[in-house]
Amino acid sequence: MPQATAEKVPTREELISRAGDLIPLFRRNAERTERESKVPDENMTALREAGLLRLSTPAKWGGWELPMRQQAEVLCEIGRGCPSTGWIAANHAASVDLVMLMPEPGLERIYGANQDAVMLSAASLDPQLRADRVEGGVKVSGRFPYASGCELSDWAFLAWVPVFEGDRRIGVSNLLSPPGELRIEHTWTVAGLLGTGTHAMVAEDLFVPDRFVQFAPLNENGDAESPIAPTVLIKGNLHSLSSLVGAARGALDLVRAKLEEHKPLAFSTYSRAIDSLSVQQEFAEATHLIDTGVLHMLAVADGFDAVPEGEEATPAERARLRMHMVTSLERCREAMQRLLDLAGTSGFAQSNPVQRYWRDLEIGSRHTALNRPMIFEDYARSLLGTGDPVSLLF
């Protein structure tokens, strides 16, 4: 079994500084990241060497096991440099929590070989998805349509796969497999977060040994209870959110830098846009909105950190924290609109990175787990006691 890392756990300030030091690299590589639909190896190596792939990994397996507040702050800084790189780092941190559900022999196999192994998680609603019991494990067939980082991750956590013996369904399982053992379909042709490489993975009689299978049998009602606690899932949503808040901060950096270059305000009496009171106010409003988004993000992190270890946040608390996530994203999106106004038409040029931050934020904030209408409905139901949540996973 791997021993806890001999390196002293870095301080909060040191980890944020390490992430901040990587921002110039991530920005230099951003166009390539998007063009290749994959975070470059250079970025991943930098994250690994800075210890930023160990944020959520337990100390037992060589990680930092950081509080959620610190994880959110670091991931936000990574997203500030490159939202796609931040999204992959966030997806990895969230997936580690899921991987910890695996049997001990499987974890020993993973972390004994590589304490910085990169994880991804993927779920599927494919009606053909199934795992058939065979000697020593299961054989899996089915399609996982969205798998961020599938071309650069070491392991894929495949969630909630129905398990069969013959024609009889006997339960569900979470599985772990190298993505290279699945067929990858290059389907991620969207408007933003292109560098995440969120392509589809297809399993075709994929054998997964028992050490990488977590099985949950059907109960007496014929239902399967998820082995993944809702609180763990929502923590994963916070990881993703943090990288998106970072995207708003990245755009703010670029607009400020352009203003400080003393560019003129076209078709006005201002030879320097920064001297305009309206420009100053617009920039101040954008800054305040992003600061507000950060505060809501940290409120969610603090809420998770307040839950005693081994316990589950109450449904009401989960609904409240998810609502804070929505508000965080809304404030950041409002800020982005003001920043685009300040950037002007040139901000939409393909060569201008401001528009990339905008597109990445717009796409990421529409992720189904950050979906405003359902989260708002669950929150209202929780406040008024008018029914069960409509979100099935949380």
Contacts in CASP RR format, 6 or more apart in sequence:
PFRMAT RR
TARGET T0000
AUTHOR 0000-0000-0000
METHOD contacts of the structure
MODEL  1
MPQATAEKVPTREELISRAGDLIPLFRRNAERTERESKVPDENMTALREA
GLLRLSTPAKWGGWELPMRQQAEVLCEIGRGCPSTGWIAANHAASVDLVM
LMPEPGLERIYGANQDAVMLSAASLDPQLRADRVEGGVKVSGRFPYASGC
ELSDWAFLAWVPVFEGDRRIGVSNLLSPPGELRIEHTWTVAGLLGTGTHA
MVAEDLFVPDRFVQFAPLNENGDAESPIAPTVLIKGNLHSLSSLVGAARG
ALDLVRAKLEEHKPLAFSTYSRAIDSLSVQQEFAEATHLIDTGVLHMLAV
ADGFDAVPEGEEATPAERARLRMHMVTSLERCREAMQRLLDLAGTSGFAQ
SNPVQRYWRDLEIGSRHTALNRPMIFEDYARSLLGTGDPVSLLF
1 60 0 8 1.000
1 108 0 8 1.000
1 112 0 8 1.000
2 60 0 8 1.000
2 61 0 8 1.000
2 62 0 8 1.000
2 108 0 8 1.000
2 111 0 8 1.000
2 112 0 8 1.000
2 115 0 8 1.000
3 62 0 8 1.000
4 59 0 8 1.000
4 60 0 8 1.000
4 62 0 8 1.000
4 63 0 8 1.000
5 54 0 8 1.000
5 59 0 8 1.000
5 62 0 8 1.000
5 63 0 8 1.000
5 115 0 8 1.000
9 59 0 8 1.000
9 64 0 8 1.000
9 65 0 8 1.000
9 66 0 8 1.000
10 18 0 8 1.000
10 51 0 8 1.000
10 64 0 8 1.000
12 70 0 8 1.000
12 73 0 8 1.000
15 52 0 8 1.000
15 55 0 8 1.000
15 64 0 8 1.000
15 66 0 8 1.000
15 70 0 8 1.000
15 73 0 8 1.000
15 74 0 8 1.000
16 73 0 8 1.000
16 74 0 8 1.000
16 77 0 8 1.000
18 50 0 8 1.000
18 51 0 8 1.000
18 52 0 8 1.000
19 50 0 8 1.000
19 52 0 8 1.000
19 74 0 8 1.000
19 77 0 8 1.000
19 78 0 8 1.000
20 77 0 8 1.000
20 80 0 8 1.000
20 81 0 8 1.000
21 50 0 8 1.000
22 43 0 8 1.000
22 46 0 8 1.000
22 47 0 8 1.000
22 50 0 8 1.000
22 52 0 8 1.000
22 78 0 8 1.000
22 81 0 8 1.000
23 77 0 8 1.000
23 80 0 8 1.000
23 81 0 8 1.000
25 42 0 8 1.000
25 43 0 8 1.000
25 46 0 8 1.000
26 43 0 8 1.000
26 78 0 8 1.000
26 79 0 8 1.000
26 81 0 8 1.000
26 82 0 8 1.000
26 85 0 8 1.000
27 81 0 8 1.000
27 82 0 8 1.000
27 353 0 8 1.000
29 40 0 8 1.000
29 42 0 8 1.000
29 43 0 8 1.000
29 82 0 8 1.000
30 81 0 8 1.000
30 82 0 8 1.000
30 84 0 8 1.000
30 353 0 8 1.000
30 356 0 8 1.000
31 353 0 8 1.000
32 40 0 8 1.000
33 39 0 8 1.000
33 40 0 8 1.000
33 43 0 8 1.000
33 82 0 8 1.000
33 84 0 8 1.000
33 85 0 8 1.000
33 194 0 8 1.000
33 195 0 8 1.000
34 84 0 8 1.000
34 192 0 8 1.000
34 194 0 8 1.000
34 195 0 8 1.000
34 356 0 8 1.000
36 195 0 8 1.000
37 186 0 8 1.000
37 188 0 8 1.000
37 194 0 8 1.000
37 195 0 8 1.000
37 196 0 8 1.000
37 197 0 8 1.000
37 199 0 8 1.000
38 149 0 8 1.000
38 151 0 8 1.000
38 152 0 8 1.000
38 195 0 8 1.000
38 197 0 8 1.000
39 82 0 8 1.000
39 84 0 8 1.000
39 85 0 8 1.000
39 88 0 8 1.000
39 149 0 8 1.000
39 152 0 8 1.000
39 195 0 8 1.000
39 196 0 8 1.000
41 152 0 8 1.000
43 82 0 8 1.000
43 85 0 8 1.000
44 88 0 8 1.000
44 118 0 8 1.000
44 152 0 8 1.000
47 53 0 8 1.000
47 78 0 8 1.000
47 85 0 8 1.000
47 89 0 8 1.000
48 116 0 8 1.000
51 64 0 8 1.000
51 116 0 8 1.000
52 74 0 8 1.000
52 78 0 8 1.000
52 89 0 8 1.000
53 89 0 8 1.000
53 92 0 8 1.000
53 116 0 8 1.000
53 118 0 8 1.000
54 62 0 8 1.000
54 63 0 8 1.000
54 64 0 8 1.000
54 115 0 8 1.000
54 116 0 8 1.000
55 64 0 8 1.000
55 66 0 8 1.000
55 70 0 8 1.000
55 71 0 8 1.000
55 74 0 8 1.000
55 75 0 8 1.000
55 89 0 8 1.000
55 93 0 8 1.000
56 65 0 8 1.000
56 66 0 8 1.000
56 71 0 8 1.000
56 93 0 8 1.000
56 94 0 8 1.000
56 96 0 8 1.000
56 97 0 8 1.000
56 239 0 8 1.000
57 63 0 8 1.000
57 64 0 8 1.000
57 65 0 8 1.000
57 96 0 8 1.000
57 111 0 8 1.000
57 115 0 8 1.000
58 65 0 8 1.000
58 100 0 8 1.000
59 65 0 8 1.000
61 107 0 8 1.000
61 111 0 8 1.000
61 115 0 8 1.000
62 111 0 8 1.000
62 115 0 8 1.000
63 115 0 8 1.000
66 74 0 8 1.000
67 301 0 8 1.000
67 305 0 8 1.000
68 235 0 8 1.000
68 238 0 8 1.000
68 300 0 8 1.000
68 301 0 8 1.000
68 302 0 8 1.000
68 303 0 8 1.000
68 304 0 8 1.000
68 305 0 8 1.000
69 298 0 8 1.000
69 301 0 8 1.000
69 302 0 8 1.000
69 305 0 8 1.000
71 93 0 8 1.000
71 239 0 8 1.000
71 242 0 8 1.000
71 301 0 8 1.000
72 238 0 8 1.000
72 239 0 8 1.000
72 241 0 8 1.000
72 242 0 8 1.000
72 297 0 8 1.000
72 298 0 8 1.000
72 300 0 8 1.000
72 301 0 8 1.000
73 242 0 8 1.000
73 298 0 8 1.000
75 86 0 8 1.000
75 89 0 8 1.000
75 90 0 8 1.000
75 93 0 8 1.000
75 239 0 8 1.000
75 242 0 8 1.000
75 243 0 8 1.000
76 242 0 8 1.000
76 243 0 8 1.000
76 245 0 8 1.000
76 246 0 8 1.000
76 249 0 8 1.000
76 294 0 8 1.000
76 297 0 8 1.000
77 246 0 8 1.000
78 85 0 8 1.000
78 86 0 8 1.000
78 89 0 8 1.000
78 90 0 8 1.000
78 243 0 8 1.000
78 246 0 8 1.000
79 85 0 8 1.000
79 86 0 8 1.000
79 87 0 8 1.000
79 89 0 8 1.000
79 242 0 8 1.000
79 243 0 8 1.000
79 244 0 8 1.000
79 246 0 8 1.000
79 247 0 8 1.000
79 249 0 8 1.000
79 250 0 8 1.000
80 246 0 8 1.000
80 247 0 8 1.000
80 249 0 8 1.000
80 250 0 8 1.000
80 253 0 8 1.000
81 246 0 8 1.000
81 250 0 8 1.000
83 193 0 8 1.000
83 243 0 8 1.000
83 244 0 8 1.000
83 246 0 8 1.000
83 247 0 8 1.000
83 356 0 8 1.000
83 357 0 8 1.000
83 360 0 8 1.000
83 361 0 8 1.000
84 193 0 8 1.000
84 194 0 8 1.000
84 195 0 8 1.000
84 196 0 8 1.000
84 197 0 8 1.000
84 360 0 8 1.000
86 243 0 8 1.000
86 246 0 8 1.000
87 148 0 8 1.000
87 193 0 8 1.000
87 196 0 8 1.000
87 240 0 8 1.000
87 243 0 8 1.000
87 244 0 8 1.000
87 360 0 8 1.000
87 364 0 8 1.000
88 118 0 8 1.000
88 148 0 8 1.000
88 149 0 8 1.000
88 152 0 8 1.000
88 196 0 8 1.000
89 243 0 8 1.000
90 236 0 8 1.000
90 239 0 8 1.000
90 240 0 8 1.000
90 242 0 8 1.000
90 243 0 8 1.000
91 119 0 8 1.000
91 120 0 8 1.000
91 121 0 8 1.000
91 148 0 8 1.000
91 149 0 8 1.000
91 196 0 8 1.000
91 239 0 8 1.000
91 240 0 8 1.000
92 118 0 8 1.000
92 119 0 8 1.000
92 120 0 8 1.000
92 153 0 8 1.000
93 236 0 8 1.000
93 239 0 8 1.000
94 121 0 8 1.000
94 235 0 8 1.000
94 236 0 8 1.000
94 237 0 8 1.000
94 239 0 8 1.000
94 240 0 8 1.000
95 119 0 8 1.000
95 120 0 8 1.000
95 121 0 8 1.000
95 157 0 8 1.000
96 119 0 8 1.000
97 232 0 8 1.000
97 235 0 8 1.000
97 236 0 8 1.000
98 119 0 8 1.000
98 121 0 8 1.000
98 157 0 8 1.000
98 159 0 8 1.000
98 174 0 8 1.000
98 228 0 8 1.000
98 232 0 8 1.000
99 107 0 8 1.000
99 110 0 8 1.000
99 119 0 8 1.000
99 155 0 8 1.000
99 157 0 8 1.000
99 176 0 8 1.000
100 107 0 8 1.000
101 174 0 8 1.000
101 214 0 8 1.000
101 227 0 8 1.000
101 228 0 8 1.000
102 110 0 8 1.000
102 174 0 8 1.000
102 176 0 8 1.000
102 211 0 8 1.000
102 212 0 8 1.000
102 214 0 8 1.000
103 210 0 8 1.000
103 211 0 8 1.000
103 212 0 8 1.000
103 213 0 8 1.000
103 214 0 8 1.000
105 211 0 8 1.000
106 176 0 8 1.000
106 211 0 8 1.000
106 212 0 8 1.000
109 211 0 8 1.000
109 212 0 8 1.000
110 117 0 8 1.000
110 154 0 8 1.000
110 155 0 8 1.000
110 176 0 8 1.000
111 117 0 8 1.000
114 154 0 8 1.000
117 154 0 8 1.000
117 155 0 8 1.000
118 152 0 8 1.000
118 153 0 8 1.000
118 154 0 8 1.000
118 155 0 8 1.000
119 153 0 8 1.000
119 154 0 8 1.000
119 155 0 8 1.000
119 156 0 8 1.000
119 157 0 8 1.000
120 147 0 8 1.000
120 148 0 8 1.000
120 149 0 8 1.000
120 150 0 8 1.000
120 153 0 8 1.000
120 155 0 8 1.000
120 156 0 8 1.000
120 157 0 8 1.000
120 179 0 8 1.000
121 156 0 8 1.000
121 157 0 8 1.000
121 159 0 8 1.000
122 144 0 8 1.000
122 146 0 8 1.000
122 147 0 8 1.000
122 150 0 8 1.000
122 156 0 8 1.000
122 157 0 8 1.000
122 158 0 8 1.000
122 159 0 8 1.000
122 201 0 8 1.000
123 144 0 8 1.000
123 158 0 8 1.000
123 159 0 8 1.000
123 160 0 8 1.000
124 142 0 8 1.000
124 143 0 8 1.000
124 144 0 8 1.000
124 145 0 8 1.000
124 158 0 8 1.000
124 160 0 8 1.000
124 161 0 8 1.000
126 142 0 8 1.000
126 143 0 8 1.000
126 144 0 8 1.000
126 145 0 8 1.000
128 141 0 8 1.000
128 142 0 8 1.000
128 143 0 8 1.000
129 140 0 8 1.000
129 141 0 8 1.000
129 142 0 8 1.000
129 143 0 8 1.000
129 161 0 8 1.000
129 162 0 8 1.000
130 140 0 8 1.000
130 141 0 8 1.000
130 142 0 8 1.000
130 161 0 8 1.000
130 162 0 8 1.000
130 163 0 8 1.000
130 164 0 8 1.000
131 138 0 8 1.000
131 139 0 8 1.000
131 140 0 8 1.000
131 161 0 8 1.000
131 162 0 8 1.000
131 163 0 8 1.000
131 164 0 8 1.000
131 173 0 8 1.000
131 175 0 8 1.000
131 208 0 8 1.000
132 138 0 8 1.000
132 139 0 8 1.000
132 140 0 8 1.000
132 163 0 8 1.000
132 164 0 8 1.000
132 165 0 8 1.000
132 166 0 8 1.000
133 163 0 8 1.000
133 164 0 8 1.000
133 165 0 8 1.000
133 166 0 8 1.000
133 170 0 8 1.000
134 207 0 8 1.000
136 209 0 8 1.000
136 210 0 8 1.000
137 207 0 8 1.000
137 208 0 8 1.000
137 209 0 8 1.000
137 210 0 8 1.000
137 213 0 8 1.000
138 163 0 8 1.000
138 173 0 8 1.000
138 175 0 8 1.000
138 207 0 8 1.000
138 208 0 8 1.000
138 213 0 8 1.000
139 205 0 8 1.000
139 206 0 8 1.000
139 207 0 8 1.000
139 208 0 8 1.000
140 158 0 8 1.000
140 161 0 8 1.000
140 175 0 8 1.000
140 177 0 8 1.000
140 203 0 8 1.000
140 205 0 8 1.000
140 206 0 8 1.000
140 207 0 8 1.000
140 208 0 8 1.000
141 203 0 8 1.000
141 204 0 8 1.000
141 205 0 8 1.000
141 206 0 8 1.000
142 202 0 8 1.000
142 203 0 8 1.000
142 204 0 8 1.000
143 200 0 8 1.000
143 201 0 8 1.000
143 202 0 8 1.000
143 203 0 8 1.000
144 156 0 8 1.000
144 158 0 8 1.000
144 182 0 8 1.000
144 200 0 8 1.000
144 201 0 8 1.000
144 202 0 8 1.000
144 203 0 8 1.000
145 187 0 8 1.000
145 200 0 8 1.000
146 198 0 8 1.000
146 200 0 8 1.000
147 156 0 8 1.000
147 179 0 8 1.000
147 184 0 8 1.000
147 198 0 8 1.000
147 199 0 8 1.000
147 200 0 8 1.000
147 201 0 8 1.000
148 196 0 8 1.000
148 197 0 8 1.000
148 198 0 8 1.000
149 179 0 8 1.000
149 196 0 8 1.000
149 197 0 8 1.000
149 198 0 8 1.000
149 199 0 8 1.000
150 156 0 8 1.000
150 179 0 8 1.000
150 182 0 8 1.000
150 184 0 8 1.000
150 197 0 8 1.000
150 198 0 8 1.000
150 199 0 8 1.000
150 201 0 8 1.000
151 179 0 8 1.000
151 184 0 8 1.000
151 197 0 8 1.000
151 199 0 8 1.000
153 179 0 8 1.000
154 178 0 8 1.000
155 176 0 8 1.000
155 177 0 8 1.000
155 178 0 8 1.000
155 179 0 8 1.000
156 176 0 8 1.000
156 177 0 8 1.000
156 178 0 8 1.000
156 179 0 8 1.000
156 182 0 8 1.000
156 201 0 8 1.000
157 174 0 8 1.000
157 175 0 8 1.000
157 176 0 8 1.000
158 174 0 8 1.000
158 175 0 8 1.000
158 176 0 8 1.000
158 177 0 8 1.000
158 203 0 8 1.000
159 174 0 8 1.000
159 228 0 8 1.000
160 172 0 8 1.000
160 174 0 8 1.000
160 226 0 8 1.000
160 228 0 8 1.000
161 172 0 8 1.000
161 173 0 8 1.000
161 174 0 8 1.000
161 175 0 8 1.000
162 169 0 8 1.000
162 171 0 8 1.000
162 172 0 8 1.000
163 169 0 8 1.000
163 170 0 8 1.000
163 171 0 8 1.000
163 172 0 8 1.000
163 173 0 8 1.000
163 215 0 8 1.000
164 170 0 8 1.000
169 218 0 8 1.000
170 217 0 8 1.000
170 218 0 8 1.000
171 215 0 8 1.000
171 216 0 8 1.000
171 217 0 8 1.000
171 218 0 8 1.000
171 224 0 8 1.000
172 215 0 8 1.000
172 216 0 8 1.000
172 224 0 8 1.000
172 226 0 8 1.000
172 227 0 8 1.000
173 213 0 8 1.000
173 214 0 8 1.000
173 215 0 8 1.000
173 216 0 8 1.000
174 213 0 8 1.000
174 214 0 8 1.000
174 227 0 8 1.000
174 228 0 8 1.000
175 208 0 8 1.000
175 212 0 8 1.000
175 213 0 8 1.000
175 214 0 8 1.000
176 208 0 8 1.000
176 212 0 8 1.000
176 213 0 8 1.000
177 203 0 8 1.000
177 206 0 8 1.000
177 208 0 8 1.000
177 212 0 8 1.000
179 201 0 8 1.000
181 206 0 8 1.000
182 201 0 8 1.000
182 202 0 8 1.000
182 203 0 8 1.000
182 204 0 8 1.000
182 206 0 8 1.000
183 201 0 8 1.000
183 202 0 8 1.000
183 203 0 8 1.000
183 204 0 8 1.000
184 199 0 8 1.000
184 200 0 8 1.000
184 201 0 8 1.000
184 202 0 8 1.000
185 199 0 8 1.000
185 200 0 8 1.000
185 201 0 8 1.000
185 202 0 8 1.000
186 199 0 8 1.000
187 199 0 8 1.000
187 200 0 8 1.000
188 194 0 8 1.000
188 196 0 8 1.000
188 197 0 8 1.000
188 198 0 8 1.000
188 199 0 8 1.000
190 363 0 8 1.000
191 359 0 8 1.000
191 362 0 8 1.000
191 363 0 8 1.000
192 356 0 8 1.000
192 359 0 8 1.000
192 360 0 8 1.000
192 362 0 8 1.000
192 363 0 8 1.000
192 364 0 8 1.000
193 359 0 8 1.000
193 360 0 8 1.000
193 363 0 8 1.000
193 364 0 8 1.000
214 227 0 8 1.000
216 224 0 8 1.000
216 225 0 8 1.000
216 226 0 8 1.000
216 227 0 8 1.000
217 224 0 8 1.000
218 224 0 8 1.000
219 225 0 8 1.000
226 393 0 8 1.000
229 312 0 8 1.000
230 312 0 8 1.000
230 313 0 8 1.000
230 318 0 8 1.000
230 393 0 8 1.000
230 394 0 8 1.000
231 304 0 8 1.000
231 307 0 8 1.000
231 312 0 8 1.000
231 313 0 8 1.000
231 318 0 8 1.000
233 369 0 8 1.000
233 393 0 8 1.000
233 394 0 8 1.000
234 304 0 8 1.000
234 313 0 8 1.000
234 318 0 8 1.000
234 321 0 8 1.000
234 322 0 8 1.000
234 394 0 8 1.000
235 304 0 8 1.000
236 369 0 8 1.000
237 322 0 8 1.000
237 325 0 8 1.000
237 367 0 8 1.000
237 369 0 8 1.000
237 370 0 8 1.000
238 297 0 8 1.000
238 300 0 8 1.000
238 301 0 8 1.000
238 304 0 8 1.000
238 321 0 8 1.000
238 325 0 8 1.000
240 364 0 8 1.000
240 367 0 8 1.000
240 369 0 8 1.000
240 370 0 8 1.000
241 297 0 8 1.000
241 300 0 8 1.000
241 325 0 8 1.000
241 328 0 8 1.000
241 329 0 8 1.000
241 370 0 8 1.000
242 297 0 8 1.000
244 329 0 8 1.000
244 332 0 8 1.000
244 360 0 8 1.000
244 361 0 8 1.000
244 364 0 8 1.000
244 365 0 8 1.000
245 290 0 8 1.000
245 293 0 8 1.000
245 294 0 8 1.000
245 297 0 8 1.000
245 328 0 8 1.000
245 329 0 8 1.000
245 332 0 8 1.000
247 332 0 8 1.000
247 357 0 8 1.000
247 360 0 8 1.000
247 361 0 8 1.000
248 290 0 8 1.000
248 293 0 8 1.000
248 332 0 8 1.000
248 333 0 8 1.000
248 335 0 8 1.000
248 336 0 8 1.000
248 357 0 8 1.000
248 361 0 8 1.000
249 290 0 8 1.000
249 294 0 8 1.000
250 357 0 8 1.000
251 336 0 8 1.000
251 339 0 8 1.000
251 354 0 8 1.000
251 357 0 8 1.000
251 358 0 8 1.000
251 361 0 8 1.000
252 286 0 8 1.000
252 287 0 8 1.000
252 290 0 8 1.000
252 335 0 8 1.000
252 339 0 8 1.000
254 343 0 8 1.000
254 353 0 8 1.000
254 354 0 8 1.000
254 357 0 8 1.000
255 283 0 8 1.000
255 286 0 8 1.000
255 339 0 8 1.000
255 342 0 8 1.000
255 343 0 8 1.000
255 354 0 8 1.000
256 283 0 8 1.000
258 343 0 8 1.000
259 273 0 8 1.000
259 274 0 8 1.000
259 279 0 8 1.000
259 283 0 8 1.000
259 342 0 8 1.000
260 274 0 8 1.000
262 272 0 8 1.000
262 273 0 8 1.000
262 274 0 8 1.000
263 272 0 8 1.000
263 273 0 8 1.000
264 270 0 8 1.000
264 271 0 8 1.000
264 272 0 8 1.000
264 273 0 8 1.000
265 272 0 8 1.000
265 273 0 8 1.000
265 276 0 8 1.000
265 279 0 8 1.000
268 276 0 8 1.000
270 276 0 8 1.000
270 279 0 8 1.000
273 279 0 8 1.000
273 342 0 8 1.000
274 280 0 8 1.000
279 342 0 8 1.000
282 338 0 8 1.000
282 341 0 8 1.000
282 342 0 8 1.000
283 338 0 8 1.000
283 342 0 8 1.000
285 335 0 8 1.000
285 338 0 8 1.000
286 335 0 8 1.000
286 336 0 8 1.000
286 338 0 8 1.000
286 339 0 8 1.000
286 342 0 8 1.000
287 335 0 8 1.000
289 331 0 8 1.000
289 332 0 8 1.000
289 334 0 8 1.000
289 335 0 8 1.000
289 338 0 8 1.000
290 331 0 8 1.000
290 332 0 8 1.000
290 335 0 8 1.000
292 328 0 8 1.000
292 331 0 8 1.000
293 327 0 8 1.000
293 328 0 8 1.000
293 329 0 8 1.000
293 331 0 8 1.000
293 332 0 8 1.000
294 328 0 8 1.000
296 324 0 8 1.000
296 325 0 8 1.000
296 327 0 8 1.000
296 328 0 8 1.000
296 331 0 8 1.000
297 324 0 8 1.000
297 325 0 8 1.000
297 328 0 8 1.000
299 321 0 8 1.000
299 324 0 8 1.000
300 321 0 8 1.000
300 324 0 8 1.000
300 325 0 8 1.000
300 328 0 8 1.000
303 313 0 8 1.000
303 317 0 8 1.000
303 321 0 8 1.000
304 313 0 8 1.000
304 321 0 8 1.000
307 313 0 8 1.000
307 317 0 8 1.000
313 321 0 8 1.000
315 382 0 8 1.000
315 389 0 8 1.000
316 382 0 8 1.000
318 394 0 8 1.000
319 375 0 8 1.000
319 378 0 8 1.000
319 379 0 8 1.000
319 381 0 8 1.000
319 382 0 8 1.000
319 383 0 8 1.000
319 389 0 8 1.000
320 379 0 8 1.000
320 382 0 8 1.000
322 375 0 8 1.000
322 378 0 8 1.000
322 379 0 8 1.000
322 394 0 8 1.000
323 375 0 8 1.000
323 376 0 8 1.000
323 379 0 8 1.000
325 370 0 8 1.000
325 375 0 8 1.000
326 370 0 8 1.000
326 372 0 8 1.000
326 375 0 8 1.000
326 376 0 8 1.000
329 365 0 8 1.000
329 370 0 8 1.000
329 372 0 8 1.000
330 372 0 8 1.000
332 361 0 8 1.000
332 365 0 8 1.000
333 361 0 8 1.000
333 362 0 8 1.000
333 365 0 8 1.000
336 357 0 8 1.000
336 358 0 8 1.000
336 361 0 8 1.000
339 354 0 8 1.000
339 358 0 8 1.000
340 347 0 8 1.000
340 348 0 8 1.000
340 354 0 8 1.000
340 358 0 8 1.000
343 352 0 8 1.000
343 354 0 8 1.000
346 352 0 8 1.000
347 354 0 8 1.000
347 355 0 8 1.000
348 355 0 8 1.000
349 355 0 8 1.000
364 370 0 8 1.000
369 393 0 8 1.000
374 390 0 8 1.000
374 391 0 8 1.000
375 391 0 8 1.000
377 390 0 8 1.000
378 389 0 8 1.000
378 390 0 8 1.000
378 391 0 8 1.000
378 394 0 8 1.000
380 386 0 8 1.000
381 387 0 8 1.000
381 388 0 8 1.000
381 389 0 8 1.000
381 390 0 8 1.000
382 389 0 8 1.000
END
